Amino acid sequence: MNDTTTYQPPKVWTWDKENGGKFASTNRPIAGATHDKELPVGEHPLQLHSMGTPNGVKVTILLEELLAKGHSGAEYDAWYIDIGEGDQFGSGFVGINPNSKIPALLDRSTDPETRVFESGAILLYLADKFGEFLPKDPAGRTEALNWLFWQMGSAPYLGGGFGHFYNYAPYPMEYPINRFAMETKRQMDVLDRRLAESEYIGGAEYSIADIAIFPWYGVLALGKIYGEAGTFLSVHEYENVQRWVKLVGDRPAVMRGRCVNRSSDDDPNLIRERHSAADLDGKGVRV
C-alpha cells in the first residue's frame, strides 16, 4: 500500500469538519435544515429542485421524454440547487426531502401537493402517473424495476466509492481505489452481459431502467465522468454497453434532459434553470 497516512480508528468516532475532500464543507453527520430558505415556485404542475448530477439528470431526461410524447401535464420548472453551497440544507428543500439530497420533486397537480424524493422513486412516480416508459405486463414491468433498483443499489459504489476516491479525495489511496475500481468494472460487466441479450436494459422496450442507468454507467462508458476514469477502467472493452450508449444517447429528449440544472459557465448548451420548452431550443448534450 502507498497511502499517504496510516490511520488507526479511535474507539469512538467524532466529527472533524476539516476531514478534507471536495465536499468537506457541506458534509455533516446530522440531518435537518441549517438555514431558513423558501423554495421558488413556478407556473407548471411539476416543480423540480435539482442539480445536473447523474441523479438529477435522470429526472430531467424522463420529463423531456414525457413532453416529447405529448404529455402537457409533465411541464415543469427546474430550479437549481447548488449542493456545493449547501442549498440542499435550506428549510424549503428539507421540507420536500428530509434527506437533503437532490433531486426533489413537488407535484402541485394533486390535492394536497405530493412530494417525491429519491431519484428512483421520482422515475417510478412519473412513469405510473403518465403511463409511459414502464411495461404494462407484469413480467416486463418487474424486469424493468429489477434494473431500476439495481442501479439505485449499485451507483453508490460508482459515485460515492470509486468516484470519490479516484477523483475527489484529498489524496490518492491505493486500497479504496482498487476496491471500488474492481466493483465498478464488475458492474459494467453485469450490464454488458445483459445488453448482449437485450436491446435495452429492461428488455425490448426503452424504459425508466435505461433512463436511470444512462447518466451513471452510460456517461462512464463515454469517458465523460471523473476525469480520466474511462481510460483507467478500460470502458471501451464493454462493447454491448457502447452500443446501448449510442442508442440511448442519440434520443433528442435525452440530449435535452442532459442540459438542465447545470452550470453554463463553460458550455452555452447548459442551463441552470428550465421554465419553458423554449429554454432548451437549439441545445443538447450529445454523446
PEKASUL-V339640 format. One record per residue. SS is DSSP state (H for helix, E for strand, L for the rest). OMEGA is omega in radians with two decimals (* if undefined). Layout:
BEGIN
ss=SS omega=OMEGA
ss=SS omega=OMEGA
END
This chain:
BEGIN
ss=L omega=3.12
ss=L omega=3.12
ss=L omega=-3.06
ss=L omega=-3.12
ss=L omega=3.02
ss=L omega=-3.02
ss=L omega=3.05
ss=L omega=-3.10
ss=L omega=3.06
ss=L omega=3.12
ss=L omega=3.11
ss=L omega=-3.13
ss=L omega=3.02
ss=L omega=-3.07
ss=L omega=3.05
ss=L omega=-3.10
ss=L omega=-3.12
ss=L omega=-3.08
ss=L omega=3.07
ss=L omega=-3.12
ss=L omega=-3.02
ss=L omega=-3.01
ss=L omega=-3.09
ss=L omega=-3.06
ss=L omega=-3.12
ss=L omega=3.12
ss=L omega=3.11
ss=L omega=-3.03
ss=L omega=-3.14
ss=L omega=-3.14
ss=L omega=3.08
ss=L omega=-3.11
ss=L omega=3.03
ss=L omega=-3.12
ss=E omega=3.10
ss=L omega=3.09
ss=L omega=3.09
ss=L omega=3.09
ss=L omega=3.07
ss=L omega=3.14
ss=L omega=3.10
ss=L omega=-3.02
ss=L omega=-3.02
ss=L omega=-3.13
ss=L omega=-3.06
ss=E omega=3.12
ss=E omega=-3.12
ss=E omega=3.09
ss=E omega=-2.89
ss=E omega=3.03
ss=L omega=-3.01
ss=L omega=2.94
ss=L omega=3.09
ss=H omega=3.14
ss=H omega=3.11
ss=H omega=-3.10
ss=H omega=3.08
ss=H omega=-3.01
ss=H omega=-3.14
ss=H omega=3.04
ss=H omega=-3.12
ss=H omega=3.13
ss=H omega=3.10
ss=H omega=3.07
ss=H omega=3.14
ss=H omega=3.10
ss=H omega=3.10
ss=H omega=3.09
ss=L omega=3.10
ss=L omega=-3.14
ss=L omega=-3.11
ss=H omega=3.10
ss=H omega=3.11
ss=H omega=3.07
ss=L omega=-3.01
ss=E omega=2.90
ss=E omega=3.09
ss=E omega=-3.12
ss=E omega=-3.05
ss=E omega=3.05
ss=L omega=-3.12
ss=L omega=-3.07
ss=H omega=3.08
ss=H omega=3.12
ss=H omega=3.09
ss=L omega=3.13
ss=H omega=-3.10
ss=H omega=3.11
ss=H omega=3.04
ss=E omega=-3.04
ss=H omega=3.13
ss=H omega=3.13
ss=H omega=3.13
ss=H omega=3.09
ss=H omega=3.06
ss=H omega=3.13
ss=L omega=-3.13
ss=L omega=3.11
ss=L omega=3.06
ss=L omega=3.06
ss=L omega=3.04
ss=L omega=-0.01
ss=L omega=3.03
ss=E omega=-3.05
ss=E omega=3.02
ss=E omega=3.12
ss=E omega=-3.09
ss=L omega=3.13
ss=L omega=3.13
ss=L omega=3.11
ss=L omega=0.05
ss=L omega=3.09
ss=L omega=-3.12
ss=E omega=3.03
ss=E omega=3.11
ss=E omega=3.07
ss=E omega=-2.91
ss=L omega=-3.00
ss=H omega=3.12
ss=H omega=3.11
ss=H omega=3.12
ss=H omega=3.12
ss=H omega=-3.13
ss=H omega=3.12
ss=H omega=-3.11
ss=H omega=3.11
ss=H omega=3.11
ss=H omega=-3.10
ss=H omega=-3.07
ss=H omega=3.11
ss=L omega=-3.10
ss=L omega=2.98
ss=L omega=3.02
ss=L omega=-3.07
ss=L omega=-3.12
ss=L omega=-3.11
ss=L omega=-3.05
ss=H omega=-3.11
ss=H omega=-3.14
ss=H omega=3.11
ss=H omega=-3.12
ss=H omega=-3.14
ss=H omega=3.10
ss=H omega=3.13
ss=H omega=3.03
ss=H omega=-3.06
ss=H omega=3.04
ss=H omega=-3.10
ss=H omega=2.97
ss=H omega=3.14
ss=H omega=-3.11
ss=H omega=-3.14
ss=H omega=-3.05
ss=H omega=-3.03
ss=H omega=3.08
ss=H omega=3.06
ss=H omega=3.13
ss=H omega=-3.07
ss=H omega=-3.10
ss=H omega=3.14
ss=H omega=-3.09
ss=H omega=-3.07
ss=H omega=-3.12
ss=H omega=-3.03
ss=H omega=3.13
ss=H omega=-2.94
ss=H omega=-2.98
ss=H omega=-3.09
ss=L omega=-3.07
ss=L omega=3.06
ss=L omega=-3.11
ss=L omega=3.10
ss=L omega=-2.99
ss=H omega=-3.04
ss=H omega=-3.12
ss=H omega=3.10
ss=H omega=3.11
ss=H omega=-3.10
ss=H omega=-3.06
ss=H omega=3.02
ss=H omega=3.11
ss=H omega=-3.12
ss=H omega=3.12
ss=H omega=3.10
ss=H omega=3.07
ss=H omega=3.12
ss=H omega=3.07
ss=H omega=3.10
ss=H omega=3.05
ss=H omega=3.14
ss=H omega=-3.11
ss=H omega=3.11
ss=H omega=3.10
ss=H omega=-3.09
ss=H omega=2.99
ss=H omega=-3.08
ss=H omega=-3.03
ss=L omega=-3.13
ss=L omega=3.09
ss=L omega=-3.06
ss=L omega=-3.09
ss=L omega=-3.10
ss=L omega=-3.10
ss=L omega=-3.08
ss=L omega=2.96
ss=L omega=-3.02
ss=L omega=3.09
ss=H omega=3.03
ss=H omega=3.10
ss=H omega=-3.11
ss=H omega=3.13
ss=H omega=-3.00
ss=H omega=-3.05
ss=H omega=-3.08
ss=H omega=3.09
ss=H omega=-2.98
ss=H omega=3.06
ss=H omega=3.13
ss=H omega=3.02
ss=H omega=3.13
ss=H omega=3.07
ss=L omega=-3.10
ss=L omega=-3.06
ss=L omega=3.08
ss=L omega=3.10
ss=L omega=3.05
ss=L omega=-3.09
ss=L omega=-3.08
ss=H omega=-3.14
ss=H omega=3.09
ss=H omega=-3.12
ss=H omega=-3.08
ss=L omega=3.12
ss=L omega=-3.04
ss=H omega=3.11
ss=H omega=-3.12
ss=H omega=-3.05
ss=L omega=-2.96
ss=H omega=-3.14
ss=H omega=3.05
ss=H omega=3.13
ss=H omega=3.07
ss=H omega=-3.11
ss=H omega=3.13
ss=H omega=3.12
ss=H omega=-3.12
ss=H omega=-3.11
ss=H omega=-3.05
ss=H omega=3.13
ss=L omega=3.12
ss=L omega=-3.11
ss=H omega=-3.13
ss=H omega=3.08
ss=H omega=3.13
ss=H omega=3.13
ss=H omega=-3.11
ss=H omega=-3.13
ss=L omega=-3.13
ss=L omega=-2.83
ss=E omega=3.11
ss=L omega=3.12
ss=L omega=-3.12
ss=L omega=-3.13
ss=L omega=-3.05
ss=L omega=-3.04
ss=L omega=-3.06
ss=L omega=-3.12
ss=L omega=3.08
ss=L omega=-3.05
ss=L omega=3.12
ss=E omega=3.14
ss=L omega=-3.13
ss=L omega=3.09
ss=E omega=-3.13
ss=L omega=3.05
ss=L omega=3.12
ss=H omega=-3.11
ss=H omega=3.13
ss=H omega=-3.09
ss=H omega=3.13
ss=L omega=3.10
ss=L omega=-3.11
ss=L omega=3.09
ss=L omega=3.09
ss=L omega=-3.06
ss=L omega=3.12
ss=L omega=*
END
